[in-house]
Amino acid sequence: MREFSLPALYEVPTDGNLTDLIRRNAAQHPDVAVMSRKVEGAWADVTATEFLAEVRTATKGLIASGVQPGDRVALMSATRYEWVLLDFAIWSAGAVTVPVYETSSAEQVQWILGDSGATAVIIENDAHRAAVESVREGLPALEHIWQIDRDAVGQLCSAGAGVTEETVDERSAAAKADDPATIVYTSGTTGRPKGCVLSHRSFFAECGNAVERLKPLFRTGECSVLLFLPAAHVFGRLVEVAAVMAPIKLGCVPDIKNLTDELASFRPTLILGVPRVFEKVYNSARAKAQADGKGKIFDRAADTAIAYSRALGTPQGPALGLKLKHKVFDRLVYGKLRAVLGGRGEYAISGGAPLGERLGHFFRGIGFTVLEGYGLTESCAATAFNPWDRQKIGTVGQPLPGSVVRIADDGEVLLHGEHLFSGYWNNETATVEALTDGWFHTGDIGTLDEDGYLAITGRKKEIIVTAGGKNVAPAVIEDRIRAHALVAECMVVGDGRPFVGALVTLDEDFLGRWATENGKPAGSTAVELRDDTDLLAVVQQAVNDGNAAVSKAESVRKFRVLPNQFTEEAGHITPSLKLKRNVVAKDFADEIEALYRG
């Protein structure tokens, strides 16, 4: 058994709650822009004073409508300014926010609102209203529905006209550090989603220590962050609260479809995303270079960036020749890539899945360092991350200051600290299974090096045991295969089978471009190309790259290209893009069987 800890850098207030942050910001930084919102297509700053005033006005409406301290209020919306505003208004009313993914089905809505006992829900649009109304008979506790695009904020403002400032002050002080701030339901890769109860203390410990350890990334009045992750996901809430805690300017966009344009207009100094975002940036840049006849230049620039980053980790540093090549490519290639990311940023934080060592070196080599981290809903997002000044690419960093990471005898990662959840809502059995003497059992397998840097090697429950008795951690191979531009998703199979196989889906964004460049009929689909010899050769290259990370016994011997991508609508992935392996295995059982015929 091995463990590592770092001393806390932030002291959690004993009797405060998260609403203290917005009052402090208004008092200490009244004219500093802490938010930015889209108004008629342009970004408009919101000062700390203005944000506090808007929160308090919305809070009055919640109080006037009968929302009581401790009540659960659900919030179902895409990531937008109103999400943050209403989150803090719910807290200011002494209530508990229950996030619901905007993509949730009516059945999922019913489960989350019913299990949490939500007395009110704030939705975004008519589709959300239809989902809630279709199951409302089964939600006896639900009293109020407000709709953002039907002026929910305005309605709350009007409703609260008679509520006094003293009442808001009393309600804002109602919750204490150990009271629940939110119940975040897990994505549910297996079974019903479980509600993780995260207290105000959890967020204080999480965000306070993260901001202190990454202080150069959170300079008030200078730094900014663009939130494009789902606000319903705990990683998105980390961004929200950390930005308010610093404070730095926070902007919100609902999705990543127009992310390049949003980055160019907002120009953040810090980006927080998942590996797929950074993979897309790299693959898009490479594909564009190839289309412009500059593919070889881009590849040489990429190799140089990776070599340069690797050399930064050596005592002697980059050699003179490498420095000169790097300088040339900085003018030709790297500067343009940084411009795509907004042009002002030097750092990003990545979580949710492994980034990959090659991609980590590439981004550091172009002057845009992606700090990889690791966490779960139960750990209030990041429980480990790479420090800005001592990054170790290939790891997820050191423990959050004030917390402990332990590796059990069987390799499972165990966590301890103030940032952990207090338990699963209405599920004592699951709580007892997950928490033992204050230690949370993550279900992940990992290692700690001599400096306390954590590396995640797989999921305990996802370990595949082949017919030959070989234990295989699928994530290692899957992440490498998925890094290829043509691959959308990959699921390794082989439990009880003679060898390891894989199901691969094609990225629709790149498939058309590849088809055109390789002389295939215009508009060719995955269904039409899945057995194409040229395409299979390219996918084989991706598989070979994945196999290079493991032993021969663990390597993928055969793969099948599927006719379509895994989607949330089909139940194959969660809103946070995690594979529901049991669902995929069931729906594609024939494809899996085909791998092992003959």
N, C-alpha and C positions, 0 to 999 in steps of 0.2 A: 504494500500500500504506500502510495506517495501523495503528498499534498503540498500546496504552495498558497501563500497569502501575501497580501500587501496591506500596509496600514491605511486606514481611512483618511481621506483628504478633506472630507466634508462631514460636519456634525448635523445629524438630523434633529430638527426642532422637536421638543418633547410634546408641545401642546398646539402645534400649528397644523395647517393644511395647505393644499396647493393654491388656494385663492390668495394666500399671503403674498405670493409671487407677483400677481398683477397689481396689488396695492403698493408693494415695495417699488415696483418699476415706475408707477405713476409718481411716487414720492421722490425717488432718486434720479429718474431719467424721464421727466415729464414730457420733454419735446423730442425724445429719441423715437425714431420709427421702429416699432417692435413687430408690426405686421404690414403686409402689403396685399391689396386685393385688386381684382380685375374690375375696372369700371369702364364700360364701353370699349373693351378691348385693350385698355392701357392699365399699367400698374399704378395704383394710388396708395401712397403710404398712410399708415394709421399709427399715430403716436401712442405712447404708453398711457397718456391721460385719456385720449379718445377711446382706446380699447377698453380701459377700465369702465368708462362711462357707459359704453354699449353693453358690456357684460352686466352691469348693475341694472340697467333698464330691462334687459331680457329676464334677469333674475326676478324682478318685481312681478313680471307676468306669470312666471312659474309659481311664485308664492301665492299670488291672487287666484290662480287656478286650482289651488289646493294641494300642490306638491309639498309633501312633508319631509322633514329630515329623515334620511335613511331610505326613502322611497327609491325604487329603481326606475329610471327614465331611459328608454331605449333611443338610440340615435342611428338612423339608417340613411346614409347619404354617401355620395362620392366625396373625395377629398376636396374641400373648399373652405373659404374663409369662415362661412357660417358654422361649419363643423367645430372649429376651434372656439369660436365665440360661444356657441351653445354648450359645448363641453364645460367651459369655465362657468357658464351661467348655471348649469345643473349643479356643479360643485358649490357655487355660491348660495344656492338654495338649500344646501345641506344634503342634497340627494346623491345618488350613485348612478354613474353613466354606464349603460349597457350597449356597447357598439354592436351593430349588425351590418354585415357586408352588404353593399348595395346590390350585389348579384345573388343574394340569398333567395331561395325558393320559398313559396308560401309555407311549405312544411317546415323548413328551417326557421322561418320567422315565428311560426307558432311555437316551436320547441323553445327557442331562446326567450321569447316574451313570456311564455307560459312558465318555463322553469325558473326564470328570474323573478317572476311575479311583478313585471313592469306595470306601473299604474298609468304611464303615459309613453307615447312614442312620437318622435320627431322624424318625419320621413322627408325625402327630397322631391319626389315627383308622383305623377298619377299611377305609374306602374307599381311603385311601392305601396301606394294607397290601396290599389286593387289586391295586392298580396295580403296586406293586413286585414282588409275588410272580408276577404274570402275565408279567413280563419278566426274572425273576431268572436264568433259565438263560443269558441273554445278558450277565450281569454277573459274570464270574468273580472279580473283585477284591472283590466285596461279601461281607463276613464277618458283619456284625451288623445287626440291625434292632431298634430300640427304639421303642415306641409311647407317646406322651405320655398319652393317655387310658387307657392300661393301666399307669400308674404307672412310666413310663420313668425319671423322676427318682429314685423310690424304689428301683428296681432298680439304678441306677447307684450310689446311696448304699450299698446292701448289698454290691455287688460290690467296692467300693473300701475296705472296712473295714480291710484289711490294708496299704494303701498309706500310707507315712509322709508327714508334713508336709514333710520335707526333699526327698522325691521330687517333690512338687508344686512346691516352690520351684525345683527344677532345671528341671522342664518349663516352668514359667511364664516362665523366663528364656531358654528355648531359642531362640525366634524373635527376630530382630533387625529393625531398622526397615525394611530393604529386602527382608525375606522376605515371601512372600505371606500375607495375612490371610484373603483370601476370593477365590473365583472366582465372579463374578456373571454369569450367562448373560443376554445381551440378549434382549429380548422376541421378536425374530425377525420383523420385518415382512416380510422377504424371506429365504427360505432357512432353513437351520439356525441356531439360536441360537449365538452365539459367546461363549466364556467369557472375560470380562474379568478379568485378574489384577490385583487391587488389593492393594498392600502395606500394612503397618502405617504406613509413612511417608505413603502416600496419605491415610489417615484422619487422621493427626496433622496434616498440612498443611491438609487440608480443614476439619476440625472446629475445630482450634486457632485458625486465622485467622478462621473464621466467628464463633465464640463471642467472640473478642476484639473484632471489628468490631461485633458486635451485643450488646455487654456488658449494656446495660440490660435486655435480654430474657432474660438468663441469670444472674439473681442467686440465688446459693446460699441455700437456706432460705426463699426468698420465691416464686420462680417455679416453674412446673410446665408440662408439656406432655403432651397426650394423643395417643398414636400410634394412628391408625386406618388408616394407609396399609399396604399389604402389606409385611411385614418382609423379604420376599424381594426387594423392589425396592430399588435403591440409595438412593432418597430416604428410604425407611423406615430403612435402616441409618444414614443421616446423622443422622436424628432420634435414634436409639438412642445412637450414639457421642457426639454433641454433648451430649446430656443427661447422660451419664456424665462427660464431660470437664468440664462446667461446675463442679460437678454441680448439676442441678436434678431435681425429682421427675418421674419418667416413669411414665405409666400406659398400658396397652395394651388395645385393644378389637379384636375380630376383623373387624368390618365396619362399614359406615355405615348399616345398616338402622335401628338405634335410636340414631343419633348424637346427636340432640337430647337424649334422656334421659341419655345418657352424659356429654354436655357439662354438663348441669345438675347431675349428681351429682359429677363430678370437679372441675368449675370450674377449668379450666386458665387460666394467664395467657398462654399462647402456643399457637397452633394452626398446624400445618403441613399443607397440603392441596393438592389439585389444583383447577383452576378450576371443575370441575363441582360440587364441594362448595359453593363460594361462590355459583355460579349457582343451585343448588338452594335455598340459604338465602333468596336474594333472591326467586326465583320463588314459593317456598312462602309467604313473607310477603305478597307481593302478591296471590296467589290467595286467601289467607285474608281479607285486607282486603276484597277484592271480594265474597267470599261473605258477609261481615258488613255489606255495604252501605257500606264505607268505602274503596272503591277510589280515589275521586277524592282523598280526603285522603292516602292512601298515595302516589299519583302526585305530588301537590304536595310532599309531604315528600321524596320521592326527588329531584325536580328541585331542591329547595332544598339537599339534601345535596350534590348534584353541583356546583351553582353555588358553594356554600360552599367545597368542596374546590378547585375551580378558582381561586377568589379567594385561597386560601391560597398559591398559587404566584405571585402578583403582588406587586410591591413595596408597594403600598398595602394589600393584604389585603382581607378582606370589608368591605363598606360597613355602616353602622350598621343600615339596614333589613334587610339580609340576616342580620346577627347576631341581630336580634330574632326574625325568622321561624325561624331555626335553633334558637334557644332554646325557642320554643314547640313545634316539632316534636320536639325532644329529649325533652320530657316526654310528648308524645302517641305518638311512634312509635319514635324511635331507641333510647331506653332499653329498650324491649321487645325490640328486635332484638338488642341487646347481651346481654340476658338469655338469649335463645335460644342464644347462643354461649358461655354459661357465666357471664356476668355479671362476670368478673374481668379478662378479657383486653382489651388495647388493640391488640395486634399479631397478625398472622398472616403466614406465609410461604407463597407459592404458587409451584408449579413444575409441570413436566410438559407444559404447553401455555400459550398466551397467555391472560391473564386478561381483557383487553379494557379499554380506557381508561375507558369509561363505568362499568363495574363497579368499577374501581379508585377512581374519584372518589366513587362512591356509598358505598363502605365507609369511606373516609377521612372523608367528610362526616358519617357517623353516629358517628364516634369509635372506629372499629375499623379501623386501617390495615393493609391487605394489601400486604406487600412482595413484589413479584414478582421471581423469580430464574430462572436458566437453567442447565441442566447436562445431562450425559449419564452413562451408566454408566461410560464411559471416563474421565470427569473426576471420578469418585467423588462424583457428584451435583453440587451447585452449583459452577459455575465463575464465576458472576457473580450478584450480587443487589443490590437497592436497600438502601442504608444507612438505618438507622432515622431518622437526623437530616437526610438530604438525599435524600428520595425524588423520583424523576422518573417519574410515572405515564406509561405508554405505552412504557417501556423495561424491560429486565430487569436494569438496574443496572450497577454498575462491576465490574471483575474482582475475584475473590477476592484479598485481599492476599497478596503473594508470587508472584503469577502474572501472565502476560501474555496479552492478547487481541490478535490481529492480524487485519486484514481483507485478504485476498489481492486481487490485481488483478481476479479474477473475482467478488469479493464473498463468497467463502467465509470462514467464521469459523475461524481457527486458534488453537490453545491451547498454552501452554507453562507448566510449573510442576511442583512436587513432588507435587501431588495427582493427577497423571495416572496412568493404568494403565501397567503395564510391557509389556503386549502381550496378544494373544489366546492362550489355552491351546491347545497343539497345533495352532496355525495361523499359521505363520511368514509365509505369503504374505499373509494379511489384515493381519498386524501391519506388514509392510513397506509395504503400501498406505496404511495409516492414519497411521503415524508416520514423519516425514521430518526427520532432524536434530533430534530432540527435540520437533518440532511435531506436534500431533495435528490432523488434518484432519477437522472435525466433519461436513461435508456440509451444514451449515446456511448460509444466506445472511443476512448482516446488515450493519449500519452502526454506526460509533462516532461520537458527537458530540464537541464540543470539550472536554467534561468527562470523557470516557471512559465514557459510558453507552452500553451496547450495546442495539441493537434488532434482533430477529430477524424477517426478512421472508419466510422460506420455506426449503424443503429443496431443495438443488441437484438431487437426483435426482427430485424431484417437480414440477419446473417443467414446466408444460404449454405446448406450442407449438402454437398453432392453425394451421389451414390457411393463414391470412393471415400467418403468421410472428410473431404476437404472443406474447411470453413472459408466462405468467401464474403467479404464486405462489399456489397454492390456499389455503394456510393463512389468509391475510388475510381472504378472503371467508368461508371455512368457520367460522372462529371467531366472526365477527359473526352469521352465520345461526344457529349453534348456541346462541347466548346467549338465544334466544327460548324461553320456557317450554314451548312445544309441541314444540320440535325436540329430538330425542335426539342424532342425528348428521347430518352433512352431508358428502358427498364431491363435490367439483367435478371435472368431466370435460371433455374437449374436445381432447385431444391429436390433432392432425391433422384436427380437425373444423372446420367453418365458424364455429362460435361456442362459447362456454362454456356448459355446462349443469351441472345438479346433481342428485344423488340425495339425498333427504331422508327420514329416519325420524322417527316420532312418539314422544314421551316418553309411555310408558304411564301414568306417575303422574299426568300432567296431562290426558291425553286424556279420561278419564272425567269429570273436573270440567268441562272445556270443553264436552263433549257435553251435560251436564246444564244448564249455564248457557245453552246456545244451542238448547235445545229439541229435541235429537236423542234418539233412543230410548235408554233406559237400557241400559248394558252394551255400547254400540256399540264395535266394534273398529276398528283401523286399516284392516283389509281392507274393512270396510263404509263407512268414512268417507273413504278416500283420494281419492275423486273428488267428494266433497261440495263444493259451490260455496262455502259459507261457510268451510269449513276451508281450502280452497285460497286463499281471499282472505287469511286470516290468515298462512298460510305465505308468500304473496307479500309481505306486509309485512316478514317476516323477511328474505326475499331482497332486498327493496329496501334494507333497512338494511345488508346485506352489500355490496350494489352501491355504496352511498354511499362506501365506503372505497377504491374503485378507479376506474380510467378506464372509459369506455364500452366500449372494446374488450375489457377484462378482465371485464366484468360478466356475471352469469348471465342468459341470455336466457330459458331454459326450465328447468323442474325437474320431477321425478317424485317423488311420495310413494310410498314402498315399503310393502308390506303388513306388515312386521315390523321390529323393531330389529336392528341389527348386534349379534352376540353373540360371546363368546369361544368358546362351545361350537361354533358354526358356523364358526369360524376366521376371522371377519371383523375381530376386534379382538384385540389382545394383552392379557395380564393388566394391563398399565399403561395400557390404554384407547387405544392407538395403532391407527389404521386399517391393516389389511393391504390396501392399495389394489389389488394385483394379484388377490387373492382376491375382493374385492368386485366388481371389474371383470369377472371371469370368471363369478361366480355371478349377476350381474345384467346380463349382456351384452344380454339382450333389452330390459330397461328402458332401457339406454343407447341402444340402436338406436332405440327408440321416440321418444327426444328429437329425433332428427334425421330422422325420416320426414316427407315432405311439405314 
